[in-house]
Amino acid sequence: MESVTHTARNFMTEIYLVRHGQASMGQENYDVLSALGEQQAQWLASYFDEHNVQFDQMYCGTLQRQIDTLAPVYRVLASKSESLDEPQQLPAFNEFDFMQVIRLFLQQNPGHHSDTPTAKYWFRLLKLSMNAWSTDSLPHSPDTERWADFVSRVSSGLSQCCENNSKRVLVATSGGVIACVVGTALGLDARQVVRLNLQIQNASITRLFKGRDGWSLHSFNALPHMSCASRADKITYA
């Protein structure tokens, strides 16, 4: 396994995509890690440290939940490396505005409103809203990001990660971005990308390699740092 990894690092760019820790769903400001989200980020940092996983460069979006997920990882790994630069913040890795997408869907489909929303309701509503958005079926204005624009900016961010010939890169981002990258690598359609997005766990790791023939998926939505029984009930999706 070590020789395979070594060969991959010699000839490919390896990207670790990490979803942010649990955010503050249901609170006034979603873009804040919960106490559990902060703990998930710490577990992630400890995992990389204990397994000697080193990165040549780190990136994140400009959303606070992404920045704060990456912070402990950088702090721990930078303490043992003199060559690791501070993380770069790229708006290309920001999540799409899912609340705007939901509002537009409900504007068009008022029958889906609920006065007593449950977690199951929000899950289904997000799925329906994203499917409509991904087929360009929602009303839009000049400040509305379309699906094609979202895919394009994520692709641009990936390209930027590879410009400096880094061998192993870490990106702290969000579920929509990760699903978009995996969908592009596997040639999935928009509906399949939406399904992937709704499966992605907080602080999970998705790994891809870029070789001469483009991107290939190594692993998806992994939680090796939360695989013990004592953390089984700490797995979250928001």
N, C-alpha and C positions, 0 to 999 in steps of 0.2 A: 504493500500500500504506500509506503514512504517513497519508493522509487517512482511510482505512478504520479504521486503528488509532485515530486521534484520535477519530473518531466513536464507535467502540466504547467508548472510555474515557469519553466524555461521557455515554453513556446506559446503560452496563452495568457490572456488577462483573466483573472479569476475575480468575480464580484460576489460579495456577500451582501444581500439585501435584507435588512432587519426592519421589521415593523416596529413602530413605537410601542412603548408600554401602555398599559391600560390608561385611557384618558378619562375625562370627567363627564361621561354621558349622563344627561339629565340635569346637569348643573348649568348655571348661567354661562359659564365659559367652558366649553368642551375641551379647548386646546390647553389643558393643564393635566399633567400626569396625576393620577390618584396616588395615594400612599402605596397601594399594591403595584401600580405602574412603576413607581420609583424603585421598589424592591425587585421587580422583574428586570429592570435595567441593571441593577447591581448584580443580580445572579448572572446575567449575560456577560458582564465585565469579568466576573470571577471565572466563568467558564473559559473565556478566551485566554485569560491569564494562566489558569491551571493547565491548559492544553497547549500552551505556547503557540497560539495562533497569532501571527504577526501580520500587520498591514503596512503597505507602502504609502497609502493615502486614505484619508477618511473624508466622507461627504455627508451632508444632510440637507433637507429642505430648510426653509426659513420659519416653519411652524414650531411653536415652542415645545410641543410634545415630542417632536423629532429631535430638536436640539438637546433637550433634557434627557432623552434616551441615550444619545451618543456621549454625553458629557462624562459619565462614570467610566465608560469603556475607554475613552481617550485618556482620562486621568490615570487609570490603572496601567494601561499599556505604555503611555508616554513616560511613566516613571521608570521604565526599564529599557527605554530606547532613546538614544540621543538624536536619531535621524527622523523620527516621526513628526511631521509638520502638524500644526493645528488644523482641525477640520475646516473644510470649505463649505459654506452655505450656498446652495444652488436652488433658486426658485423652481427649477425644472423638476425637482423631486417633491414639491408640495402636492398634497392631496387635492383632487378636484373638490369643488364646493358642493359637497353632497347635500347640504341643507338647501341650497339654491335649486338643485336638481329636484329635490322632493317638493319644494314649494311650487315649482313650475308644473310638476306632474299633478299635484293636487289642484292647481288652478285649472288645469285641463280636465281633470277627473275628480270633481268635488264629491262624488259618491264614495270615494275612498277615505274621506275624513273620518276620524274617530274621536269621540269625546272621552273615551276611556282606553287610551293606547296602552298596549302591553308590549313586552319585548318581542313576542312573536309577530305582533302587528307591525312594529318598526322594521323587523327583518324583511317581512313580505313587502312592505311599502318601499323600502330601499331597493329591493330586487326589481319590482315593477318600474320604479322611477329610473333606475339605471338602464334597464332594457329599453325603455322609451327614449332615453337620452342617447344611447348608443346607436339607435337607428335614426337619429335626427328628427324624432317625432314630437319634440317639445317646442313650445314657443320660445323664441330667443330674442335677445337685444344685443347691441354692440358690446356690452360688458359680460355677456354670457359665453363661457368657454364651451365650445362644441366638442363632441367626442373626438373627432378627427384632430382637433387642435391639441387636445389632451395627449393623445397618442404621439403626436409630433413633438411636443415639448419633452415628454419622457424620453423619447428616442434621442433627442438633442442632448439631454443630460447624460445619457449613457455614453454617447460619443465623446462628450467632454471628459468623462472619467478615463477614457482610453487614450487621450491625446498625449499624456506625458509618459506613456509606456510603463506605467505601474504594473507590477505583476499581480498584486493582490490588493483589492480595494474593498472598503466597507462603506455602505450607504445606509444611513438611518432614514427611513421614509415611512410611507403609509400603504395600506392594503391595496388601494386602487392602483398605485404606481407599480407595486410588486406584481399584481395580476396582469397589468399591461405589459410589463417586461417579459413575463413568462409566456403570455399569449403570443407576443411577437416571436419569441424564440421557438415556440412549438407550432406556429402557424394557425393559431386558434381563431375562431370567429368571435365577434363581440359578445354574443350571448354566453359563450363558454368562458370568456374573460370575466364576465359579471359573476358567474357561478364560482370561479376561483376566488374572486375578491371576497365573497361572503364566507369563505372558509378560513381565511388567514387569521392566525392567532396573534395576540399581542406579544411582542418581543421575539417572534419566531424568526428563523434564519432560512433564507432561500439562497442557494448557490448556483451560479452559472459560470461557464467558461466561454471565452470568445477565442475562436481559432480562425484558421484561414477560410473556413466555410460559414462563418457567422457564429451566432450564439447557440449553446447547448445547455440543457438543464441538468444539473448534478443532483440537487435535492430541493424539496419544496416544503415550506411551512414546518420546519423541524424545530423541536424544543429540547435539545439534549441537556440544557441547563435546568430543565424542569421535569425531568423524567423520573425522579424519585417519588415514592408514594406520598411523602410529606408535602409535596408541592402539587399533587394532582388536582386539588381543589382550587389552585391559584391560577389555572389556565382560563384566559378570558378572550373575548373577541371584539371589544369596543375600546 
